[in-house]
């Protein structure tokens, strides 16, 4: 299992987080969640570095696969802060 946790901003406004790997032209997130509410005062970088806040709302969704060209932005996360 990958310990590389990333937030991906995808086309059409989807923002997802999970354990990142690639499979050909696809970015794959396992143990993934859609980030419905960031719950931050300093944007996505805040939860990438510090993990979810008490106001962050995550919707579990299992595995997410997205073509690499549909990824607008990637944020590498502090995996220890996202381990819970």
N, CA and C of each residue as an Amber inpcrd file, in Angstrom:
protein
   252
   0.8370000  -1.1810000   0.0000000   0.0000000   0.0000000   0.0000000
   0.8810000   1.2430000   0.0000000   0.5220000   2.2010000  -0.8300000
   1.3040000   3.4350000  -0.9490000   1.1770000   4.2960000   0.3010000
   2.2820000   4.8950000   0.6940000   2.2730000   5.8440000   1.7990000
   2.3410000   7.2740000   1.2700000   2.2000000   7.4340000  -0.0530000
   2.2250000   8.7310000  -0.7190000   0.7850000   9.2520000  -0.7660000
   0.4280000  10.1190000   0.1660000  -0.9300000  10.6630000   0.2310000
  -0.9560000  11.9880000  -0.5110000  -1.9440000  12.1310000  -1.4040000
  -2.0550000  13.3640000  -2.1850000  -3.4930000  13.8270000  -2.2690000
  -3.6300000  15.1380000  -2.3760000  -4.9010000  15.7490000  -2.7340000
  -4.8150000  16.0460000  -4.2230000  -5.8200000  15.6150000  -4.9690000
  -5.9020000  15.9130000  -6.3980000  -7.1050000  16.8070000  -6.6430000
  -6.8870000  17.8750000  -7.3780000  -7.9790000  18.7000000  -7.8670000
  -8.1880000  18.2710000  -9.3170000  -9.3820000  17.7910000  -9.5920000
  -9.6920000  17.2630000 -10.9180000 -10.5660000  18.2390000 -11.6900000
 -10.6630000  18.0130000 -12.9910000 -11.5520000  18.8180000 -13.8060000
 -12.9680000  18.7560000 -13.2410000 -13.7080000  19.8140000 -13.4710000
 -15.1050000  19.9460000 -13.0390000 -15.2490000  20.1250000 -11.5340000
 -14.1280000  20.4540000 -10.8510000 -14.2100000  20.8450000  -9.4580000
 -14.1310000  19.7490000  -8.4200000 -13.9070000  18.5150000  -8.8250000
 -13.7640000  17.4350000  -7.8430000 -12.4350000  17.5770000  -7.1120000
 -12.4690000  17.4380000  -5.7930000 -11.2660000  17.4930000  -4.9660000
 -11.2530000  16.2010000  -4.1450000 -10.2140000  15.3900000  -4.3420000
 -10.1470000  14.0750000  -3.7200000  -8.8030000  13.8900000  -3.0250000
  -8.7840000  12.9950000  -2.0480000  -7.5550000  12.7040000  -1.3050000
  -7.4610000  11.1990000  -1.1120000  -6.2470000  10.6800000  -1.1460000
  -6.0480000   9.2570000  -0.9030000  -4.5980000   8.8630000  -1.1180000
  -4.3540000   7.5710000  -1.0450000  -3.0090000   7.0180000  -1.2380000
  -2.7420000   6.9130000  -2.7370000  -1.7110000   7.6060000  -3.1860000
  -1.4680000   7.8470000  -4.6100000  -0.5280000   6.8170000  -5.2360000
  -0.9320000   6.3020000  -6.3880000  -0.0690000   5.5160000  -7.2680000
  -0.4710000   5.8640000  -8.7010000   0.2530000   5.3120000  -9.6560000
  -0.1360000   5.4660000 -11.0560000  -0.2850000   4.0890000 -11.6810000
  -1.0880000   4.0450000 -12.7220000  -1.3080000   2.8280000 -13.5020000
  -1.4340000   3.2670000 -14.9520000  -0.3140000   3.2270000 -15.6700000
  -0.3050000   3.7380000 -17.0430000  -0.5770000   5.2340000 -17.0390000
  -1.6210000   5.6440000 -17.7650000  -1.9820000   7.0600000 -17.8450000
  -2.9440000   7.4930000 -16.7420000  -3.2160000   6.6070000 -15.7880000
  -4.1670000   6.9360000 -14.7290000  -3.4590000   7.2620000 -13.4140000
  -3.9960000   8.2450000 -12.7190000  -3.6300000   8.5170000 -11.3280000
  -4.6380000   7.7310000 -10.4920000  -4.1460000   6.9610000  -9.5510000
  -5.0170000   6.1010000  -8.7540000  -4.8950000   6.5070000  -7.2870000
  -6.0350000   6.7430000  -6.6600000  -6.0890000   6.9850000  -5.2260000
  -6.8450000   5.8420000  -4.5800000  -6.2180000   5.1740000  -3.6070000
  -6.9180000   4.1590000  -2.8280000  -7.1990000   4.7350000  -1.4470000
  -8.1100000   4.1030000  -0.7200000  -8.5790000   4.6590000   0.5640000
  -8.9760000   6.1170000   0.3550000  -9.6540000   6.3890000  -0.7430000
  -9.9150000   7.7540000  -1.1830000 -11.1810000   8.3360000  -0.5700000
 -11.1970000   9.6650000  -0.5310000 -12.3690000  10.4280000  -0.1040000
 -12.4990000  11.6590000  -0.9880000 -13.7390000  12.0460000  -1.2480000
 -14.0130000  13.3460000  -1.8410000 -13.9820000  14.3480000  -0.6900000
 -13.2820000  15.4570000  -0.8820000 -13.2580000  16.5040000   0.1390000
 -14.4350000  17.4350000  -0.1600000 -15.5270000  17.2190000   0.5560000
 -16.7430000  18.0090000   0.3330000 -16.6170000  19.4030000   0.9300000
 -16.0190000  19.4940000   2.1150000 -15.8040000  20.7900000   2.7670000
 -14.3800000  20.8050000   3.2870000 -13.6060000  21.8080000   2.8730000
 -12.2100000  21.8840000   3.2950000 -12.0960000  22.1280000   4.7820000
 -12.9120000  23.0170000   5.3310000 -12.8560000  23.3200000   6.7600000
 -11.5810000  24.0320000   7.1680000 -11.0690000  24.8770000   6.2750000
  -9.7950000  25.5620000   6.5340000  -9.9740000  27.0700000   6.5060000
  -8.9710000  27.7620000   6.9960000  -8.9000000  29.2180000   6.8460000
  -7.7600000  29.6020000   5.9040000  -6.9090000  28.6040000   5.5540000
  -5.7410000  28.8770000   4.7150000  -5.7090000  27.9970000   3.4640000
  -6.8520000  27.4480000   3.0390000  -6.9290000  26.7020000   1.8030000
  -6.4950000  25.2510000   1.9070000  -6.3700000  24.6270000   0.7590000
  -6.0280000  23.2020000   0.7010000  -4.6450000  22.9020000   1.2510000
  -3.7290000  23.8290000   1.1080000  -2.3780000  23.6200000   1.6330000
  -2.3860000  23.3660000   3.1330000  -3.3350000  23.9700000   3.8310000
  -3.4450000  23.7820000   5.2810000  -3.7370000  22.3270000   5.6300000
  -4.6940000  21.7250000   4.9300000  -4.9980000  20.3230000   5.2670000
  -3.9970000  19.3510000   4.6430000  -3.3230000  19.7590000   3.5680000
  -2.2640000  18.9040000   3.0210000  -1.1480000  18.7530000   4.0550000
  -0.7880000  19.8530000   4.6960000   0.3100000  19.8400000   5.6670000
  -0.1010000  19.3080000   7.0300000  -1.3050000  19.6460000   7.4680000
  -1.7060000  19.3610000   8.8490000  -2.7890000  18.3030000   8.9970000
  -3.2890000  17.7670000   7.8960000  -4.3740000  16.7990000   7.9540000
  -5.7110000  17.4990000   8.0800000  -6.7930000  16.7310000   8.0580000
  -8.1210000  17.3360000   8.1180000  -8.3580000  18.0580000   9.4440000
  -9.1280000  19.1470000   9.3790000  -9.5050000  19.8870000  10.5770000
 -10.8070000  19.3130000  11.1290000 -11.2510000  19.8440000  12.2520000
 -12.5230000  19.3810000  12.8270000 -13.6960000  19.7490000  11.9290000
 -13.5060000  20.7300000  11.0390000 -14.5630000  21.1730000  10.1400000
 -14.4770000  20.5770000   8.7410000 -13.4300000  19.7850000   8.4660000
 -13.2860000  19.1410000   7.1690000 -14.3240000  18.0260000   7.0490000
 -14.9790000  17.9590000   5.8810000 -15.9550000  16.8940000   5.6260000
 -15.4310000  16.0320000   4.4830000 -15.2120000  14.7400000   4.7810000
 -14.7080000  13.7740000   3.8070000 -15.7830000  12.7380000   3.5240000
 -16.0150000  12.4570000   2.2440000 -16.9490000  11.4200000   1.8340000
 -16.1440000  10.2490000   1.2750000 -16.0640000   9.1580000   2.0360000
 -15.3050000   7.9770000   1.6090000 -15.8370000   7.4810000   0.2750000
 -14.9240000   7.0910000  -0.6040000 -15.3600000   6.5990000  -1.9170000
 -14.4900000   5.4550000  -2.4410000 -13.6450000   4.8630000  -1.5930000
 -12.8860000   3.6840000  -2.0120000 -11.7190000   4.0180000  -2.9130000
 -11.8760000   3.7300000  -4.2010000 -10.8010000   3.9650000  -5.1720000
 -11.2500000   4.9870000  -6.2000000 -10.3490000   5.9100000  -6.5210000
 -10.5940000   6.9100000  -7.5630000  -9.5270000   6.7210000  -8.6220000
  -9.9620000   6.6820000  -9.8720000  -9.0440000   6.6210000 -11.0060000
  -9.3560000   7.7970000 -11.9130000  -8.3190000   8.5520000 -12.2580000
  -8.4950000   9.7100000 -13.1310000  -7.3540000   9.7360000 -14.1340000
  -7.6790000  10.0310000 -15.3790000  -6.6350000  10.1690000 -16.3820000
  -5.7200000  11.3240000 -15.9750000  -4.4330000  11.1590000 -16.1950000
  -3.4630000  12.1650000 -15.7460000  -3.7360000  13.5490000 -16.3420000
  -4.3730000  13.6240000 -17.5130000  -4.6690000  14.9120000 -18.1230000
  -5.8740000  15.6010000 -17.4860000  -6.6180000  14.8830000 -16.6330000
  -7.7620000  15.4910000 -15.9520000  -7.3790000  16.0850000 -14.6030000
  -6.1030000  15.9210000 -14.2120000  -5.6260000  16.4560000 -12.9310000
  -5.1570000  17.8960000 -13.1490000  -5.8020000  18.8200000 -12.4260000
  -5.4670000  20.2350000 -12.5240000  -4.3230000  20.5780000 -11.5790000
  -4.3240000  19.9460000 -10.3750000  -3.3660000  20.2770000  -9.3290000
  -3.1820000  19.0710000  -8.4280000  -1.9470000  18.8460000  -7.9700000
  -1.6560000  17.8110000  -6.9780000  -0.9630000  18.4590000  -5.7870000
  -1.4050000  18.0810000  -4.5980000  -0.7420000  18.5220000  -3.3770000
  -0.2760000  17.2860000  -2.6250000   1.0200000  17.1810000  -2.3950000
   1.5540000  16.0810000  -1.5980000   1.2380000  16.3660000  -0.1320000
   0.6940000  15.3670000   0.5540000   0.2310000  15.5540000   1.9300000
   1.2110000  14.9480000   2.9370000   1.1230000  15.4210000   4.1450000
   1.8390000  14.8220000   5.2710000   1.0990000  13.5370000   5.6120000
   1.6380000  12.3970000   5.1890000   0.9480000  11.1040000   5.3300000
   0.6260000  10.7670000   6.7750000   1.5010000  11.1260000   7.6980000
   1.2440000  10.8370000   9.1190000   0.0060000  11.5580000   9.6020000
  -0.2270000  12.7660000   9.1340000  -1.3930000  13.5590000   9.5600000
  -2.6850000  13.0380000   8.9530000  -2.5680000  12.2760000   7.8500000
  -3.7430000  11.7130000   7.1900000  -3.9540000  10.2470000   7.5410000
  -3.1320000   9.6810000   8.4060000  -3.2180000   8.2400000   8.6890000
  -4.4990000   7.8390000   9.4000000  -5.1010000   8.7460000  10.1440000
  -6.3710000   8.4340000  10.8220000  -7.4690000   8.4740000   9.7870000
